[in-house]
Each structure stands twice: as C-alpha cells, then as structure tokens.
Amino acid sequence: MSRICMIGTGYVGLVTGACLADFGHQVMCVDSNPERVEGLNRLSVPFFEPGLDDLVAKNALERRLTFTSDLPEAVRKSSAIFIAVGTPQSKSGATDLSAVREVARQIAPHLTGYKVIVQKSTVPPGTSRIVSEIIRKNLKRGSKAKFDIVSNPEFLREGSAVDTFMHADRIVIGAESARALKVVSELYRPLYLIETPMVRTNIETAELIKYSANAFLATKISFINEMARLCEAIGPQVDVNVVAKAIGLDRRIGPKFLHAGPGYGGSCLPKDTASLLYFSKERGVKMPVARGTVEVNDTQKDFVLEKILRAVGSPRGKTVAILGLAFKPNTDDIRESLGLDFARALMKRGIKVRAYDPVAMPASQAVMPKIVYCPDAYQATKGADALAVVTEWNQFRQLDLGRIKRLMRRPAIVDCRNIYDPSTVREIGFRYQGVGRGEA
C-alpha cells in the first residue's frame, strides 16, 4: 500500500485516483476548487462516467479515497505525487502548460524526504524536464528533499474509463531511475498480476507515446471518412460500412476506429493532433500524414453539415432535430461536440434546432441556451423537417421510427453515424442519408 497525492480531480485525476484507491492504496485527491472538493466529499461526482460514482463511493466510505484543497498536507503525506491537471490547447495550437507549471511551483516547497512526481497530464516531450527544473528552483532553501520525475501517460477512454483502467491494454512508465521505476510499477501491481503489458522506457519516449497513439487513431478515422466520400462519388451501390468491415478483418489493420461519420471530437484527439503538429514544427519536422488527418477531419464536418442542409432545403421556417450532443456515447463531455457545432451552423442560417441527449443537455444548455432542449428523442423530432443522429447512443438504435415519421413535418434522416439499415429506414418512408452509403 502506497500513499498517493492526486493533484486535479478532473476526468483523468478522479478516475485514476479512484481506481488506484480500489487497488488498496491511500489516495488523497487535491483540487483548488473548494466547491468541487465539497461536492466530492458528499460523494457527488462532477461529470458522468459509467461506474465511477459507485467506485468513488466505495473507496471513500472505506477511507482509501479522500478529497481536500490542502495541497501542502497531501504532498507531505504522500510518497507518489501525480500531476493530473488540464493541458488545454492554446490559440496557436500549442499545449497550454500553465497549470502544470503552477503545480510544480506549488509542490516544491513542501517536498520532504524522497518523492516520485508522476506526470499524468498529456504533455509534449520535454515537459517533465521543465517540471523537474521548476521544482528544483522552488525547493526550500537548504532543503535536502530528493525526487524523481516519471512520465505515466493516461489512455482512458471516456464512456468506459473505469473498465479501460482496470483492464488496460498497456501501462507506460517513463523513468530514469530504478528507484522511481520500482515505485510506480508497484502502484500498478494488480494489473501486472493479470499480465497487463508494461512498457518501461525513458521519459521523453513515454511522453511521445500518448501523442503517437491518439494521432494514429485520428488517422484511422480520417482515412475511413475519406473512403466514405469516395464511396459516395462512385455511387449509391457502394457502402463504406462493408468496405470498413472487410479491411478491418485484416489483422494488420483491425476494425477499431474504422467507422465513417462526421469526424472526431472530444477532449483528446483534436487537441493532441494539433499539439503534435505544433511541437513537430518547432523541431523542423514536417508531418504531412498528421496534418492531412486534421484537414480531413475539419472538412468532414462541413461534408456532413451539407447533408443536413440538403435534407432541410430552404432554411426559412425550418426545424432540425439533433439527437446526441455529447461527443461520444456514455459521457456528458461536450468538448469539440459535433452536435453543438451543427446546431451553431444551422441556427446561423435561421434554422430552429430541437435537441435531445441522455446526459449532456445540462452542459449544453450552459453554452447554447437557445437550442430547444427536449425531454426525449420523440419530443425532439416533433415538427422537424430533418432529423440528424449525431451521437450513437444505444437507445437511438432502437427508436420507433414509425412514430418519429408521424411526429416529423418532413420525414428525412441524416444518419451521421450509420447506425440504421438504409433499406429499412427507406421502407418506412424516410429520405435517408448516411455517410458513404449513397442517398435517396
């Protein structure tokens, strides 16, 4: 059992802290926002993630997981200090490291004995060196404290984060001292015992791995979206779903992330690909594949938006129903939400938007109050001239389309995620458009 200080109770920090507590460690989660800490102490998780509420409650009640704003105390009591704060994208495309730098400054005066500083936030290669230097400059005068920096990137998947932590594809640990490597490896012992692959490497390599992984996943998405456009250019007889299934059966390629749609959104892929391009440019390295991935994703949004606009026709007096505002199912995260992007574009053209999402509407209302938010999918489609299915929530797969047809003013569906069978939908009486599946 180790004592861990987890700085940051956002998505990465809270999920990681709760999971490590479930491994038997004592975890103190620190956040500078007293309201968030107060809520967590009442066992109120500030975002939606399946299974996380129960995991937090269990470990808090068993006194392995605590929440505090007292950073100095948490640092002094811990042997491992995780930095899990936000690293948003700046206007230039660079990663904003101000929160990481500030944490380094804050923890330095309170280091005693030996500590391992674990960089969990997604940061460009070289950041851990910067953190180390900031800490050294801000140690108390005459301090004999010793520390090592470790890069331990996260690979959580929103919507299944608890499961993907507990059954991880791999654990990556970048360290330069055997002592630090041993400390962090021991934190993940339960995963080691179930033979989870452990990649032990140096710090810069570990930092780059996260960016490389996300850029590759983004590339697969953009590739299949390019194929979807080609399928439509060839004709309605060509279905990108069949193309994707066939190439995904090749074990060298695999089926994951080969789903045509409106492009990728969320908190990771857009930010990480932009950051990769920024720091590669700084080092004089051209990355045409990564740049092409971003460009395809940007234009794919417009490609799908045009489908919605064609389904509506003249915008005057028209209404579009949007199903799905979260960037993916099983989360309330609306960062880089394609549903909200489409809503903005439609409303600028004078089109009224009605919307429904199972969990993301409160967050959406805070940023786009002029959307008409509805209590269910059926109410969202009432009087609509077109229906756009933007997020592939499972409940949207089983809708009574006959009922929806009766509720809509004009029966037109833009299936942005290809979750319906085109022939079935058309037999019901809808004009159907998918992505890479032809039109009718």
N, C-alpha and C positions, 0 to 999 in steps of 0.2 A: 504494500500500500504506500502510495506517494501522496504528498501534499502539493496540490496544483493551484496556481492562480491563473484564472482565465480572464484576460482583460478584453472586454467587449461582450455584450450579450445580444448581438445581432444574430443573423442566421447561422454563421459559422461558429461563433463563440458559444452560443447557447446549446446548439446541437452537439458540438464536440464536448462541452463541459458536462452535459447530462449523460452522454454515452460513456465518457471516462469515469464518471461517478458510478455508473452502473457496473463498471469493471472492478469496483471496490476502492477506488481512490477517493481521497478527500479533496473536493473541488470547491474553491471559492471563486464565484463569478463576479467580476467587478465591472461596474458601469458608472459613468459620470452623471447619468441622468437619474436623479433620486426618484422620480415618478415611476420610471421603468423598474428600478430596484424594488420599490414598494409593491408594485404590481406582481413582480416575480415572487416576492415573499408571501404574497397571497395566493401563489400558485396560478397566476394568470399569465399565460404565455402571450407575448405581444404580436404574434403572427401565426398563421395557420400552417401546420405541418403535421401530417398524419402520424399519430403515435407519440408525438413529442409531449403533449400535455400529460399523458399518463407517466411517461418516463421521468419528467421533471418532478411530478408529484411524488412518485415512488421514492426517488432518491433524496428529495428534500425531507420527506417525512422520516426517512431512515437516517437522516442527518449526515449524509455524504455530500450533499449539494447545498451550498448556501449562497446568498446574494448580498452584496454590500457595495457601498460607494467609498469605503475606506481602503484606498489603494495601498498606502504605506503598510498597514497591518497585513493585508493579503500578501504583499511582496515579502515581508519579513518572515511570515509563517510558512512560505512555500519553498520547495526545492526546485520546482519547474514553473516557469512563468511564460504563459502563452500570450502572444500578441495576436488578437483576432479582431482588429478594428477595421473600419471601412477604408477602401482604397479606390475611391471613385475616379472616373475619367475626367480629366480637365478639358477645356475647350480645344487645346492643341492636340489632344489625343493621348497625352502623357498620363501616367498614373499619378494621382494626387497622393503623395506620401506624407502629407502634413500630420495626419492623425498618428501614423506610425512613428514619426519623428518625435511628436509630443509625448507619446507613451514612453519612448526611450529616455527622454529627459526626465520624466516624472519618476520612473522606477529607479534610476541610477542612485540617488541619494539614500535609498532605503535597502540597497543590497548589502547583505551581511553573509559572511562565510562563502560557500560556493553555491552558485545558482546556474541553471541552464535556462537560457532565454530562447524560447521556441517561436519562430516566426511562422504564424499560421495564415496571416493575411496574404492574399495574392499580390506579389510584388515583383518588379523586374529584377533580373540578375544583377547582383552587386548591392542590393538594398541591405542585406544582412551585414555587410561590411560597414555600411553607413550607420546602421543601428549600433554596431559594436563601438564605432568611434564616438558617437554621441554619448553612449553610456560612459565610456572612459573619461570623457571631458567633464562629465557631470557627477562623477563619484565624489563623495565627501572627501575633503582634504585629509590626507593621511589614511584613507580607507585601505584596508587590506583585503577587501572583498574580491573574490575571483569569480569569473563567469565564462561561459562558452555560449556561442550563438549556434542554433540549429535551425535549418530550414525544413519544415514539415508541411508541405502544401496540402490543401484540402481538395477532395474530389467528391464532395457531397452532391447529390442530385436532388434538387428541390422536388418535393412531392413524394420522395421515397428516401429522405436523408437518413433517417434512423436506420432503416434496413441497409442502406449502402454503407453506412459506417460500420455496422455490426457484421456485415458480410462484404467487406471491402475487396475490390479487385486487386489492390496492392496498397502498401504503405511505403511512402518515400521519405527517407531521412537523410538530410544532407548535413554532415558534421565533419569537423576537422580534428576532434579529439576523441580518443577511445572512451574516455570517461563520459562525455556528453552523449555519445552514441549509445552507450550502455543504458544511461538514464532514460532516454527517450524510447529505446527499444523495449525496456521493461514496462513502460506505460501501456504498450500495446500487446503485452504478453498473451492475453486471451485470444487475440487474433493470430498470433504466432502459433499458438497451440492447435488452431484449426487449419494450419498450413496456408495462411494468407501470405502471398509473396511479399517479401520485404526488400525494397531496393535501397541499398545503403551506398551513398555517394558523397561527393563534395557539395559545398553549399550552393555554388553558382549553378551546377547541373540540376540540383533539386529545384531551384527557383525557376529554371527554364522549362522543366518538365511540365509544370502546370500550364504554361502558355502554349507549349507544343501540343499538349493533349486537346485543349479547347480549340486551338486553331485547326487541328485535324478534323475534329468533329464538325466544326463550322464548315470546313471544306466539303465534307460529305453532303451536308445539307445543300450548300450552294450548287454542288455538282448535280444532284438529282433534280434540283429546281431548273437548272439549265436544260437537262434532259426533258423535263416536263414541257418546257417551251418548244423544244424541237418536236416532241410528240404532237403537240397541237398544230405545229406548222405542217407536219406530214399529213394529218387528217384525223377525223374522229375515230377511225378504226384502231388507232394506236393508243394504248393505255399505259401510262407511266407506272402504275401500280404493278403491272405484270413485268415490265422492264426491271423495276426495282427488286421484285421478288427473285427474278432469275439471276441477276448479278449478285444479289445478296447471298445466294446459295453457294457461291464460290467462297470457300473458307478463307481465302486470302483477303476477301473484301468484307464479308459479313453483312447481316441485314440491318444492323442498328444505324439510325440516323439517315436512312435512305427513304425518307418519307417526304414526298413533294408537298409543298404548302406555300404559305405567304412569306416564308423566311424565318430566321431565328430571331428571338428577342431575349428578354430576361436580363439578369444581373451579371452574367459571366461572359457568354460568347461575344456579344458586341464590344464590351469593354476590353476583354483580353485580346481580341484580334486587333483592335485599334492600338492598344499598348504595345503589342508585338511589333506592329509596323513602325511605331514611333521610335522605340529604342533600337530597332534594327537600322533605321535610317540614321540615327545618331552615330552608329558604328560603321556607316558606309556600306551596309549590306542591303542590296535590293531583294525584295521578296515578292515577285510577281504572282505567285500562287496565292499567298495570303492576301495580297491586295485585290486580286481578282475575286477571291471569296467574299470580301467586304463589298466590292462593287456589285456583284451578282445579288447579294442579299439586299442591298439598298434598292436596286431596280426591281427585285422580285415583289417588294411591297407595292410598287406602282403597277406592276403587271397584274396583281390580284385585285387592287383597287379598281382598275379599269373594268374588270369583270363585274364588280358590284355596280359600277356606274352604268354599264351596258344593260344590266338587268333592270335598273331603275328607269332608264330612258331620260326624258326631260325631267330635270330636278324639281321643277316648280310644283309645290304641294305634295311632294312625295315623302314617304317614310321608309326607313330601312330598319329592320330588326337585327341586332347583333347578339349572337349567343357566344359568350366567352370573352372575358376582359382580362383575366389572369394570363400571363404569357405562356403558361402551360397548365395542364390539369393538376389537381391536388395541391395547389398553392394559392395564396392570395397576393402573390407578388405581381405588381403591375409595372415594374421597371421594364422599359422598352416594350410595352404592351402593344401588340399589333391591333388588337381590338380597339384600343383607345386611339391609336394612330388613324385607323379607318374612320372612327367616329369624328375626329377633328376634321379630316379631309371632307367628309360628307356634309358636316354642319357648315363648313366654309362655303359650300355650294348651295346652302339653303335647304338642305335635306334634313328632315327631322329624324332623330335616332332614338329608338327604344332598345333597351338592352337588359340582359339578364346574365348573371354569373352566380354559381352556387356559393362562393365565399368572397369574391374580390370586389363586390359592389361598394362596401363602406370605404375602402381605399380609393376606388374610382370616383366616388361622389366627392371626395375631398379635393380632387384635382379637376374634375369635369362635372360640375353640378348641373349643367344644362341638358345633359342626357336624361331621358325619361327612364328611370330605373323601375323595373317591374318585378313582382313577387315570384314569377315563374316563367318558364320558357314560352308557355302558351300566351300569357298576357303580353309578353314582348312582341309576339307576332301579330297581335290583333290590329287589323287595319293596315298592315305593312304592304309595301309594294315589292319588297325583296327581302329575303332572309339570308344573312351571311353567318355561317357557322365557323367561328374563328378559333375557338379553343376546343380541343377534342375531349371534353369531359365525357365519361362513360354514359351519363344519363342522357346526353344528347343523341347517343347512338340508338336509343330505344324510344324516341318520341313517337307519338301518334301523328304521323304525317297527314293522315286524312283529316284529323281535327284541325291541324295547322292550316291546311289548304282552305278549309271553311272559314277560318279566322282571318286569313290574309285578304287584302284587297286584290292583289295580283299574285298568282302562285309562281314565284320564281325563287330558286335556291342557288346560292353560291356556296358550294361546299369547299371551303378553303383548306380543309384537312383531309378530303377524300374519304370520309367515314361512311358514306352511303353508297349503295349499289345504284349506278345511274339508271339502269333499265327499270328497276323497281320504283324509283322516285318518279320517273317519267310516266310510268303506267298509272300512277296515282293522279297525274295531271299537272305536274310541275314542269316548268322550264328549268333544266338543270345545267349548272356549270361546275365542273370540278377543276382541278389543276393538273393539266397534262392528260386529260381524259376526253377531250373533244367537247363540243357544245351542241345544244338542241333547243 
